[in-house]
């Protein structure tokens, strides 16, 4: 399950930066957190397309 690993990696990175932003007030961590969220959104979109293509091929 490579895709699950990809999702988990993005979420782990996101958690680190979210903690730095909310708990320590690190503005750069907020920027990185937004980037991770965008990566997660794009990854979810790719996975949705793969699932739909596989479903249609069945």
PDB file of N, CA, C and O in Angstrom:
ATOM      1  N   UNK A   1       0.828  -1.190   0.000  1.00  0.00           N
ATOM      2  CA  UNK A   1       0.000   0.000   0.000  1.00  0.00           C
ATOM      3  C   UNK A   1       0.873   1.255   0.000  1.00  0.00           C
ATOM      4  O   UNK A   1       0.984   1.948   1.011  1.00  0.00           O
ATOM      5  N   UNK A   2       1.454   1.519  -1.085  1.00  0.00           N
ATOM      6  CA  UNK A   2       2.325   2.672  -1.216  1.00  0.00           C
ATOM      7  C   UNK A   2       1.568   3.985  -0.996  1.00  0.00           C
ATOM      8  O   UNK A   2       2.103   4.925  -0.409  1.00  0.00           O
ATOM      9  N   UNK A   3       0.352   4.040  -1.459  1.00  0.00           N
ATOM     10  CA  UNK A   3      -0.424   5.275  -1.327  1.00  0.00           C
ATOM     11  C   UNK A   3      -0.715   5.590   0.141  1.00  0.00           C
ATOM     12  O   UNK A   3      -0.680   6.752   0.546  1.00  0.00           O
ATOM     13  N   UNK A   4      -0.999   4.567   0.929  1.00  0.00           N
ATOM     14  CA  UNK A   4      -1.238   4.793   2.361  1.00  0.00           C
ATOM     15  C   UNK A   4       0.025   5.306   3.032  1.00  0.00           C
ATOM     16  O   UNK A   4      -0.040   6.165   3.911  1.00  0.00           O
ATOM     17  N   UNK A   5       1.163   4.785   2.625  1.00  0.00           N
ATOM     18  CA  UNK A   5       2.437   5.265   3.160  1.00  0.00           C
ATOM     19  C   UNK A   5       2.656   6.734   2.798  1.00  0.00           C
ATOM     20  O   UNK A   5       3.133   7.520   3.617  1.00  0.00           O
ATOM     21  N   UNK A   6       2.304   7.093   1.566  1.00  0.00           N
ATOM     22  CA  UNK A   6       2.434   8.488   1.134  1.00  0.00           C
ATOM     23  C   UNK A   6       1.564   9.399   1.993  1.00  0.00           C
ATOM     24  O   UNK A   6       2.010  10.455   2.441  1.00  0.00           O
ATOM     25  N   UNK A   7       0.329   8.984   2.217  1.00  0.00           N
ATOM     26  CA  UNK A   7      -0.592   9.779   3.037  1.00  0.00           C
ATOM     27  C   UNK A   7      -0.067   9.914   4.461  1.00  0.00           C
ATOM     28  O   UNK A   7      -0.064  11.007   5.027  1.00  0.00           O
ATOM     29  N   UNK A   8       0.374   8.806   5.032  1.00  0.00           N
ATOM     30  CA  UNK A   8       0.885   8.829   6.404  1.00  0.00           C
ATOM     31  C   UNK A   8       2.114   9.722   6.535  1.00  0.00           C
ATOM     32  O   UNK A   8       2.258  10.425   7.534  1.00  0.00           O
ATOM     33  N   UNK A   9       2.993   9.705   5.553  1.00  0.00           N
ATOM     34  CA  UNK A   9       4.190  10.549   5.591  1.00  0.00           C
ATOM     35  C   UNK A   9       3.821  12.024   5.573  1.00  0.00           C
ATOM     36  O   UNK A   9       4.383  12.818   6.327  1.00  0.00           O
ATOM     37  N   UNK A  10       2.876  12.393   4.709  1.00  0.00           N
ATOM     38  CA  UNK A  10       2.454  13.792   4.640  1.00  0.00           C
ATOM     39  C   UNK A  10       1.811  14.216   5.958  1.00  0.00           C
ATOM     40  O   UNK A  10       2.054  15.321   6.444  1.00  0.00           O
ATOM     41  N   UNK A  11       0.994  13.342   6.532  1.00  0.00           N
ATOM     42  CA  UNK A  11       0.318  13.670   7.791  1.00  0.00           C
ATOM     43  C   UNK A  11       1.320  13.813   8.928  1.00  0.00           C
ATOM     44  O   UNK A  11       1.179  14.699   9.771  1.00  0.00           O
ATOM     45  N   UNK A  12       2.333  12.948   8.959  1.00  0.00           N
ATOM     46  CA  UNK A  12       3.352  13.054  10.009  1.00  0.00           C
ATOM     47  C   UNK A  12       4.095  14.388   9.911  1.00  0.00           C
ATOM     48  O   UNK A  12       4.324  15.052  10.922  1.00  0.00           O
ATOM     49  N   UNK A  13       4.468  14.772   8.692  1.00  0.00           N
ATOM     50  CA  UNK A  13       5.145  16.053   8.498  1.00  0.00           C
ATOM     51  C   UNK A  13       4.222  17.211   8.878  1.00  0.00           C
ATOM     52  O   UNK A  13       4.659  18.197   9.473  1.00  0.00           O
ATOM     53  N   UNK A  14       2.964  17.083   8.533  1.00  0.00           N
ATOM     54  CA  UNK A  14       1.979  18.110   8.855  1.00  0.00           C
ATOM     55  C   UNK A  14       1.838  18.277  10.362  1.00  0.00           C
ATOM     56  O   UNK A  14       1.776  19.404  10.855  1.00  0.00           O
ATOM     57  N   UNK A  15       1.789  17.187  11.090  1.00  0.00           N
ATOM     58  CA  UNK A  15       1.647  17.247  12.543  1.00  0.00           C
ATOM     59  C   UNK A  15       2.793  18.007  13.186  1.00  0.00           C
ATOM     60  O   UNK A  15       2.582  18.814  14.092  1.00  0.00           O
ATOM     61  N   UNK A  16       3.995  17.752  12.721  1.00  0.00           N
ATOM     62  CA  UNK A  16       5.169  18.426  13.283  1.00  0.00           C
ATOM     63  C   UNK A  16       5.050  19.933  13.088  1.00  0.00           C
ATOM     64  O   UNK A  16       5.238  20.707  14.027  1.00  0.00           O
ATOM     65  N   UNK A  17       4.737  20.339  11.865  1.00  0.00           N
ATOM     66  CA  UNK A  17       4.663  21.769  11.583  1.00  0.00           C
ATOM     67  C   UNK A  17       3.444  22.430  12.226  1.00  0.00           C
ATOM     68  O   UNK A  17       3.512  23.595  12.617  1.00  0.00           O
ATOM     69  N   UNK A  18       2.340  21.707  12.341  1.00  0.00           N
ATOM     70  CA  UNK A  18       1.161  22.276  13.014  1.00  0.00           C
ATOM     71  C   UNK A  18       1.471  22.530  14.489  1.00  0.00           C
ATOM     72  O   UNK A  18       1.082  23.561  15.037  1.00  0.00           O
ATOM     73  N   UNK A  19       2.162  21.604  15.125  1.00  0.00           N
ATOM     74  CA  UNK A  19       2.542  21.802  16.526  1.00  0.00           C
ATOM     75  C   UNK A  19       3.470  23.000  16.682  1.00  0.00           C
ATOM     76  O   UNK A  19       3.305  23.803  17.601  1.00  0.00           O
ATOM     77  N   UNK A  20       4.444  23.118  15.787  1.00  0.00           N
ATOM     78  CA  UNK A  20       5.357  24.254  15.856  1.00  0.00           C
ATOM     79  C   UNK A  20       4.617  25.570  15.666  1.00  0.00           C
ATOM     80  O   UNK A  20       4.924  26.559  16.332  1.00  0.00           O
ATOM     81  N   UNK A  21       3.639  25.587  14.756  1.00  0.00           N
ATOM     82  CA  UNK A  21       2.913  26.819  14.480  1.00  0.00           C
ATOM     83  C   UNK A  21       1.991  27.189  15.641  1.00  0.00           C
ATOM     84  O   UNK A  21       2.018  28.322  16.121  1.00  0.00           O
ATOM     85  N   UNK A  22       1.173  26.232  16.091  1.00  0.00           N
ATOM     86  CA  UNK A  22       0.174  26.544  17.119  1.00  0.00           C
ATOM     87  C   UNK A  22       0.757  26.655  18.519  1.00  0.00           C
ATOM     88  O   UNK A  22       0.307  27.487  19.308  1.00  0.00           O
ATOM     89  N   UNK A  23       1.746  25.835  18.841  1.00  0.00           N
ATOM     90  CA  UNK A  23       2.279  25.846  20.194  1.00  0.00           C
ATOM     91  C   UNK A  23       3.426  26.835  20.383  1.00  0.00           C
ATOM     92  O   UNK A  23       3.570  27.423  21.454  1.00  0.00           O
ATOM     93  N   UNK A  24       4.244  27.018  19.340  1.00  0.00           N
ATOM     94  CA  UNK A  24       5.419  27.864  19.479  1.00  0.00           C
ATOM     95  C   UNK A  24       5.311  29.174  18.708  1.00  0.00           C
ATOM     96  O   UNK A  24       6.158  30.057  18.847  1.00  0.00           O
ATOM     97  N   UNK A  25       4.256  29.296  17.889  1.00  0.00           N
ATOM     98  CA  UNK A  25       4.062  30.529  17.141  1.00  0.00           C
ATOM     99  C   UNK A  25       5.032  30.720  15.991  1.00  0.00           C
ATOM    100  O   UNK A  25       5.285  31.853  15.583  1.00  0.00           O
ATOM    101  N   UNK A  26       5.575  29.648  15.467  1.00  0.00           N
ATOM    102  CA  UNK A  26       6.546  29.704  14.377  1.00  0.00           C
ATOM    103  C   UNK A  26       5.807  29.937  13.056  1.00  0.00           C
ATOM    104  O   UNK A  26       5.107  29.052  12.565  1.00  0.00           O
ATOM    105  N   UNK A  27       5.970  31.136  12.486  1.00  0.00           N
ATOM    106  CA  UNK A  27       5.249  31.489  11.266  1.00  0.00           C
ATOM    107  C   UNK A  27       5.677  30.646  10.070  1.00  0.00           C
ATOM    108  O   UNK A  27       4.842  30.282   9.242  1.00  0.00           O
ATOM    109  N   UNK A  28       6.944  30.337   9.972  1.00  0.00           N
ATOM    110  CA  UNK A  28       7.430  29.518   8.855  1.00  0.00           C
ATOM    111  C   UNK A  28       6.809  28.116   8.900  1.00  0.00           C
ATOM    112  O   UNK A  28       6.556  27.511   7.859  1.00  0.00           O
ATOM    113  N   UNK A  29       6.570  27.615  10.093  1.00  0.00           N
ATOM    114  CA  UNK A  29       5.933  26.301  10.230  1.00  0.00           C
ATOM    115  C   UNK A  29       4.498  26.358   9.715  1.00  0.00           C
ATOM    116  O   UNK A  29       3.991  25.373   9.179  1.00  0.00           O
ATOM    117  N   UNK A  30       3.848  27.498   9.873  1.00  0.00           N
ATOM    118  CA  UNK A  30       2.498  27.667   9.335  1.00  0.00           C
ATOM    119  C   UNK A  30       2.495  27.581   7.819  1.00  0.00           C
ATOM    120  O   UNK A  30       1.601  26.979   7.224  1.00  0.00           O
ATOM    121  N   UNK A  31       3.497  28.182   7.199  1.00  0.00           N
ATOM    122  CA  UNK A  31       3.628  28.114   5.742  1.00  0.00           C
ATOM    123  C   UNK A  31       3.865  26.683   5.296  1.00  0.00           C
ATOM    124  O   UNK A  31       3.266  26.216   4.327  1.00  0.00           O
ATOM    125  N   UNK A  32       4.745  25.989   6.012  1.00  0.00           N
ATOM    126  CA  UNK A  32       5.015  24.582   5.671  1.00  0.00           C
ATOM    127  C   UNK A  32       3.768  23.727   5.886  1.00  0.00           C
ATOM    128  O   UNK A  32       3.507  22.814   5.104  1.00  0.00           O
ATOM    129  N   UNK A  33       2.997  24.009   6.929  1.00  0.00           N
ATOM    130  CA  UNK A  33       1.772  23.250   7.201  1.00  0.00           C
ATOM    131  C   UNK A  33       0.780  23.432   6.051  1.00  0.00           C
ATOM    132  O   UNK A  33       0.135  22.475   5.622  1.00  0.00           O
ATOM    133  N   UNK A  34       0.664  24.661   5.559  1.00  0.00           N
ATOM    134  CA  UNK A  34      -0.235  24.907   4.429  1.00  0.00           C
ATOM    135  C   UNK A  34       0.237  24.136   3.201  1.00  0.00           C
ATOM    136  O   UNK A  34      -0.577  23.613   2.441  1.00  0.00           O
ATOM    137  N   UNK A  35       1.547  24.068   3.009  1.00  0.00           N
ATOM    138  CA  UNK A  35       2.104  23.321   1.881  1.00  0.00           C
ATOM    139  C   UNK A  35       1.778  21.829   2.016  1.00  0.00           C
ATOM    140  O   UNK A  35       1.413  21.174   1.040  1.00  0.00           O
ATOM    141  N   UNK A  36       1.915  21.302   3.240  1.00  0.00           N
ATOM    142  CA  UNK A  36       1.595  19.888   3.465  1.00  0.00           C
ATOM    143  C   UNK A  36       0.118  19.620   3.209  1.00  0.00           C
ATOM    144  O   UNK A  36      -0.239  18.583   2.649  1.00  0.00           O
ATOM    145  N   UNK A  37      -0.733  20.542   3.611  1.00  0.00           N
ATOM    146  CA  UNK A  37      -2.164  20.378   3.378  1.00  0.00           C
ATOM    147  C   UNK A  37      -2.468  20.367   1.881  1.00  0.00           C
ATOM    148  O   UNK A  37      -3.309  19.591   1.427  1.00  0.00           O
ATOM    149  N   UNK A  38      -1.796  21.211   1.120  1.00  0.00           N
ATOM    150  CA  UNK A  38      -1.992  21.223  -0.333  1.00  0.00           C
ATOM    151  C   UNK A  38      -1.494  19.921  -0.946  1.00  0.00           C
ATOM    152  O   UNK A  38      -2.125  19.377  -1.853  1.00  0.00           O
ATOM    153  N   UNK A  39      -0.367  19.419  -0.455  1.00  0.00           N
ATOM    154  CA  UNK A  39       0.146  18.132  -0.942  1.00  0.00           C
ATOM    155  C   UNK A  39      -0.834  17.007  -0.637  1.00  0.00           C
ATOM    156  O   UNK A  39      -1.039  16.113  -1.458  1.00  0.00           O
ATOM    157  N   UNK A  40      -1.436  17.058   0.547  1.00  0.00           N
ATOM    158  CA  UNK A  40      -2.423  16.053   0.932  1.00  0.00           C
ATOM    159  C   UNK A  40      -3.650  16.124   0.028  1.00  0.00           C
ATOM    160  O   UNK A  40      -4.186  15.096  -0.384  1.00  0.00           O
ATOM    161  N   UNK A  41      -4.085  17.333  -0.274  1.00  0.00           N
ATOM    162  CA  UNK A  41      -5.231  17.528  -1.170  1.00  0.00           C
ATOM    163  C   UNK A  41      -4.924  16.960  -2.554  1.00  0.00           C
ATOM    164  O   UNK A  41      -5.743  16.250  -3.137  1.00  0.00           O
ATOM    165  N   UNK A  42      -3.742  17.277  -3.071  1.00  0.00           N
ATOM    166  CA  UNK A  42      -3.367  16.790  -4.403  1.00  0.00           C
ATOM    167  C   UNK A  42      -3.223  15.270  -4.420  1.00  0.00           C
ATOM    168  O   UNK A  42      -3.617  14.616  -5.385  1.00  0.00           O
ATOM    169  N   UNK A  43      -2.664  14.720  -3.364  1.00  0.00           N
ATOM    170  CA  UNK A  43      -2.511  13.270  -3.265  1.00  0.00           C
ATOM    171  C   UNK A  43      -3.880  12.594  -3.213  1.00  0.00           C
ATOM    172  O   UNK A  43      -4.097  11.570  -3.861  1.00  0.00           O
ATOM    173  N   UNK A  44      -4.790  13.165  -2.450  1.00  0.00           N
ATOM    174  CA  UNK A  44      -6.143  12.611  -2.367  1.00  0.00           C
ATOM    175  C   UNK A  44      -6.823  12.655  -3.735  1.00  0.00           C
ATOM    176  O   UNK A  44      -7.523  11.715  -4.113  1.00  0.00           O
ATOM    177  N   UNK A  45      -6.621  13.728  -4.466  1.00  0.00           N
ATOM    178  CA  UNK A  45      -7.210  13.847  -5.798  1.00  0.00           C
ATOM    179  C   UNK A  45      -6.659  12.774  -6.736  1.00  0.00           C
ATOM    180  O   UNK A  45      -7.415  12.160  -7.487  1.00  0.00           O
ATOM    181  N   UNK A  46      -5.355  12.549  -6.695  1.00  0.00           N
ATOM    182  CA  UNK A  46      -4.735  11.517  -7.529  1.00  0.00           C
ATOM    183  C   UNK A  46      -5.285  10.137  -7.196  1.00  0.00           C
ATOM    184  O   UNK A  46      -5.574   9.337  -8.087  1.00  0.00           O
ATOM    185  N   UNK A  47      -5.425   9.871  -5.902  1.00  0.00           N
ATOM    186  CA  UNK A  47      -5.926   8.564  -5.472  1.00  0.00           C
ATOM    187  C   UNK A  47      -7.372   8.387  -5.908  1.00  0.00           C
ATOM    188  O   UNK A  47      -7.764   7.306  -6.347  1.00  0.00           O
ATOM    189  N   UNK A  48      -8.165   9.443  -5.789  1.00  0.00           N
ATOM    190  CA  UNK A  48      -9.559   9.376  -6.233  1.00  0.00           C
ATOM    191  C   UNK A  48      -9.633   9.044  -7.720  1.00  0.00           C
ATOM    192  O   UNK A  48     -10.472   8.244  -8.132  1.00  0.00           O
ATOM    193  N   UNK A  49      -8.767   9.648  -8.527  1.00  0.00           N
ATOM    194  CA  UNK A  49      -8.757   9.372  -9.958  1.00  0.00           C
ATOM    195  C   UNK A  49      -8.345   7.932 -10.242  1.00  0.00           C
ATOM    196  O   UNK A  49      -8.924   7.280 -11.111  1.00  0.00           O
ATOM    197  N   UNK A  50      -7.344   7.434  -9.510  1.00  0.00           N
ATOM    198  CA  UNK A  50      -6.914   6.048  -9.689  1.00  0.00           C
ATOM    199  C   UNK A  50      -8.030   5.075  -9.341  1.00  0.00           C
ATOM    200  O   UNK A  50      -8.256   4.098 -10.056  1.00  0.00           O
ATOM    201  N   UNK A  51      -8.725   5.340  -8.246  1.00  0.00           N
ATOM    202  CA  UNK A  51      -9.817   4.466  -7.820  1.00  0.00           C
ATOM    203  C   UNK A  51     -10.922   4.472  -8.865  1.00  0.00           C
ATOM    204  O   UNK A  51     -11.455   3.422  -9.224  1.00  0.00           O
ATOM    205  N   UNK A  52     -11.265   5.669  -9.353  1.00  0.00           N
ATOM    206  CA  UNK A  52     -12.328   5.762 -10.361  1.00  0.00           C
ATOM    207  C   UNK A  52     -11.950   5.033 -11.637  1.00  0.00           C
ATOM    208  O   UNK A  52     -12.780   4.341 -12.226  1.00  0.00           O
ATOM    209  N   UNK A  53     -10.703   5.181 -12.071  1.00  0.00           N
ATOM    210  CA  UNK A  53     -10.256   4.499 -13.290  1.00  0.00           C
ATOM    211  C   UNK A  53     -10.296   2.981 -13.114  1.00  0.00           C
ATOM    212  O   UNK A  53     -10.711   2.254 -14.016  1.00  0.00           O
ATOM    213  N   UNK A  54      -9.863   2.515 -11.952  1.00  0.00           N
ATOM    214  CA  UNK A  54      -9.883   1.065 -11.705  1.00  0.00           C
ATOM    215  C   UNK A  54     -11.314   0.547 -11.627  1.00  0.00           C
ATOM    216  O   UNK A  54     -11.623  -0.536 -12.123  1.00  0.00           O
ATOM    217  N   UNK A  55     -12.183   1.337 -10.998  1.00  0.00           N
ATOM    218  CA  UNK A  55     -13.589   0.959 -10.882  1.00  0.00           C
ATOM    219  C   UNK A  55     -14.241   0.880 -12.256  1.00  0.00           C
ATOM    220  O   UNK A  55     -15.010  -0.042 -12.528  1.00  0.00           O
ATOM    221  N   UNK A  56     -13.938   1.843 -13.122  1.00  0.00           N
ATOM    222  CA  UNK A  56     -14.515   1.848 -14.463  1.00  0.00           C
ATOM    223  C   UNK A  56     -13.970   0.725 -15.328  1.00  0.00           C
ATOM    224  O   UNK A  56     -14.644   0.263 -16.250  1.00  0.00           O
ATOM    225  N   UNK A  57     -12.740   0.279 -15.031  1.00  0.00           N
ATOM    226  CA  UNK A  57     -12.133  -0.795 -15.805  1.00  0.00           C
ATOM    227  C   UNK A  57     -12.691  -2.165 -15.431  1.00  0.00           C
ATOM    228  O   UNK A  57     -12.517  -3.130 -16.174  1.00  0.00           O
ATOM    229  N   UNK A  58     -13.353  -2.252 -14.300  1.00  0.00           N
ATOM    230  CA  UNK A  58     -13.894  -3.544 -13.848  1.00  0.00           C
ATOM    231  C   UNK A  58     -15.115  -3.956 -14.641  1.00  0.00           C
ATOM    232  O   UNK A  58     -15.688  -5.015 -14.387  1.00  0.00           O
TER     233      UNK A  58
END
